[in-house]
Every structure is written in C-alpha cells, then in structure tokens.
Amino acid sequence: MTKKKKTTMSVPEMQRLLGLGKTDAYWLVKKQCFETAIINGKIRIIIDSFEHWYARQVKHKKVHGPPPGKVLHAESYSPQELAEELGIGFSTIYDIIQRYNIKTFKVDSWLRISKRDFLDWYKTQTRYRTRADRARDAALEAETLTMPEIAQILGIPRKAVYHILLYGPDRDKFDFVFIAGRRRVTKESFERWHADQSRFCTEIDKTKSVFSMQEASVLLHITYNDVRQMIQSGELAAEKCGAKYLISRDEIQWILLQQKNKHEI
C-alpha cells in the first residue's frame, strides 16, 4: 500500500525544522507567511505553502536541508550581487537604482531587484557591463583598435584618423564593431588597408636608438600596461633612466620578429 504524502505539519515541527524558538515560530504563523489550517482544533501548516515561502526568503534556514531563497535568487538580485555582476562599487549601484528609477522590492527588510526589471534597464544603456559581456568585450578588444590607438600607430592626429575611417575614399575597407557603445576597427581590416597604401608608415624610426614605454606600446601594437608587465617579467629588456624605462631599437625589432614568427606558425 502506497504511503499517503504528508501535506501539513504542526507549528512545533516547523519550529524544529527552522531551529526557531517557540515565540519566533508562532510569529511567522501570525504574520501569515504561509497558509495554515485548523485540524482537530490545532494549527497545521500547509507544507506546499511553507516551501513556497521558504524558496522566496533568505532570513530563515532549515537546520537540515537546502538553503533558502532558491526562487528568490533565480528571479532577483540583491544590490551587492548586482554590484559584483557589473564590476562596480556598492555605493554606485544605489546611485544607479535611484538615478534610473529601477523598480525594487523588499524581502525581510532587504532590498531586491527583479532580474526582468534589471534587464529592461540594462538594454537601455551601454556604460555598465555584466560579467559575460565584459568577457566578450575583452575578446573583441584583443582583435580591434580604437581610433586613438590608430592615431598613435600612424603618428597622425586623431581628427585625421576619423576622416580616413569615416569619410575618406578607403572608408569601405574598414570593418567596425561596437564595444560598450564605442566604435572600434578590426585589426584585420586595418592591417589589410595599411598593406595596400604607402602614405602612412608604422616602421621604427631609424634615427632613434631607444624608445619610451608609450612608444614601445605603439610599435608593438600592445597596451602600455602590457609593456610594463613584459618589462617586469623580463620578457622585454629595458634600461631604467631615472623614473622612466627606455627600450632599445634592437629589442623592439626582436619582439616584432617573435610576433611575426608566432603568427606564421
């Protein structure tokens, strides 16, 4: 014979389940956190209703059992969770909530934001990025160049770069992507364009024997921080002159040769 599923429990059973005192247990009943019924003159708690409440709160935890708030966490964020998701400070998330009037609700006096309301706001802006989008951005950034970076590579004003990319006769040769709302040029299309023209040169200045870290970053097509890390790791030899590092032309050429060989493999 199949055992009938238990559908209710007593208040003392709920009290032991959550590890509460008698007063706190009856306080939950009084607040009508879950459905109850009077059976044989005693208060009984509807178990399905109790589990529904348990999955949507985080204050009370079962002594033995899964953590609370399963549905709450699946459907909403706390401000702290949102701050971590967007990679910003805790105070900044409150400023965003107030500035953009994002809907909030409270659970046991704690503020929550539904994931649907967050997503509705997120789609309206490009400044703040989630973990997943930041990871995708990083991958795209490694394959693209900003207009200021192109200006540094070509040694021309930024205004001239805008003209070449957006209004010049070769503008159709460039492929653009937008990352966090900012236009970037794919390295592949830039290098293809550069190989087909002779006006702009990115070769090492033969009159210079040493270069600054900023100049090295332009010549090696990497960031200033990448140059710093390469120097610190010993991958890039540099001579310290006062507070600055200087990199020899031979060292730049050696790294460029390594980069070329790596791409050809």
ChimeraX attribute file (.defattr): number of C-alpha atoms within 10 A of each C-alpha:
attribute: neighborCount
match mode: 1-to-1
recipient: residues
	/A:1	3
	/A:2	4
	/A:3	5
	/A:4	6
	/A:5	6
	/A:6	8
	/A:7	11
	/A:8	19
	/A:9	15
	/A:10	15
	/A:11	19
	/A:12	15
	/A:13	14
	/A:14	21
	/A:15	18
	/A:16	15
	/A:17	14
	/A:18	16
	/A:19	16
	/A:20	17
	/A:21	12
	/A:22	13
	/A:23	9
	/A:24	12
	/A:25	18
	/A:26	16
	/A:27	12
	/A:28	14
	/A:29	17
	/A:30	10
	/A:31	8
	/A:32	10
	/A:33	14
	/A:34	18
	/A:35	15
	/A:36	20
	/A:37	12
	/A:38	9
	/A:39	11
	/A:40	7
	/A:41	7
	/A:42	11
	/A:43	15
	/A:44	21
	/A:45	22
	/A:46	17
	/A:47	18
	/A:48	13
	/A:49	15
	/A:50	17
	/A:51	12
	/A:52	15
	/A:53	18
	/A:54	23
	/A:55	17
	/A:56	17
	/A:57	19
	/A:58	17
	/A:59	12
	/A:60	14
	/A:61	17
	/A:62	16
	/A:63	12
	/A:64	10
	/A:65	9
	/A:66	11
	/A:67	14
	/A:68	19
	/A:69	19
	/A:70	15
	/A:71	14
	/A:72	19
	/A:73	18
	/A:74	12
	/A:75	14
	/A:76	19
	/A:77	19
	/A:78	18
	/A:79	20
	/A:80	16
	/A:81	16
	/A:82	21
	/A:83	18
	/A:84	14
	/A:85	16
	/A:86	16
	/A:87	15
	/A:88	14
	/A:89	12
	/A:90	14
	/A:91	11
	/A:92	12
	/A:93	19
	/A:94	15
	/A:95	11
	/A:96	11
	/A:97	16
	/A:98	11
	/A:99	9
	/A:100	9
	/A:101	10
	/A:102	15
	/A:103	13
	/A:104	16
	/A:105	12
	/A:106	10
	/A:107	12
	/A:108	9
	/A:109	8
	/A:110	12
	/A:111	13
	/A:112	21
	/A:113	20
	/A:114	18
	/A:115	16
	/A:116	11
	/A:117	13
	/A:118	17
	/A:119	10
	/A:120	11
	/A:121	15
	/A:122	14
	/A:123	8
	/A:124	8
	/A:125	11
	/A:126	11
	/A:127	10
	/A:128	13
	/A:129	17
	/A:130	15
	/A:131	12
	/A:132	10
	/A:133	14
	/A:134	17
	/A:135	12
	/A:136	12
	/A:137	16
	/A:138	12
	/A:139	11
	/A:140	16
	/A:141	18
	/A:142	11
	/A:143	13
	/A:144	23
	/A:145	20
	/A:146	15
	/A:147	20
	/A:148	16
	/A:149	20
	/A:150	21
	/A:151	17
	/A:152	19
	/A:153	19
	/A:154	19
	/A:155	14
	/A:156	13
	/A:157	13
	/A:158	16
	/A:159	11
	/A:160	12
	/A:161	20
	/A:162	16
	/A:163	13
	/A:164	14
	/A:165	19
	/A:166	12
	/A:167	11
	/A:168	12
	/A:169	10
	/A:170	13
	/A:171	14
	/A:172	12
	/A:173	12
	/A:174	19
	/A:175	15
	/A:176	18
	/A:177	15
	/A:178	13
	/A:179	18
	/A:180	14
	/A:181	10
	/A:182	12
	/A:183	13
	/A:184	22
	/A:185	21
	/A:186	18
	/A:187	20
	/A:188	14
	/A:189	16
	/A:190	18
	/A:191	11
	/A:192	12
	/A:193	16
	/A:194	15
	/A:195	11
	/A:196	8
	/A:197	10
	/A:198	8
	/A:199	7
	/A:200	12
	/A:201	13
	/A:202	12
	/A:203	10
	/A:204	16
	/A:205	12
	/A:206	7
	/A:207	7
	/A:208	9
	/A:209	12
	/A:210	19
	/A:211	20
	/A:212	13
	/A:213	21
	/A:214	17
	/A:215	18
	/A:216	22
	/A:217	21
	/A:218	20
	/A:219	20
	/A:220	18
	/A:221	18
	/A:222	14
	/A:223	15
	/A:224	16
	/A:225	12
	/A:226	14
	/A:227	21
	/A:228	17
	/A:229	13
	/A:230	14
	/A:231	17
	/A:232	12
	/A:233	10
	/A:234	10
	/A:235	11
	/A:236	17
	/A:237	16
	/A:238	21
	/A:239	12
	/A:240	10
	/A:241	8
	/A:242	6
	/A:243	5
	/A:244	10
	/A:245	17
	/A:246	18
	/A:247	20
	/A:248	18
	/A:249	17
	/A:250	11
	/A:251	16
	/A:252	20
	/A:253	15
	/A:254	13
	/A:255	14
	/A:256	15
	/A:257	12
	/A:258	12
	/A:259	12
	/A:260	11
	/A:261	10
	/A:262	9
	/A:263	8
	/A:264	7
	/A:265	5
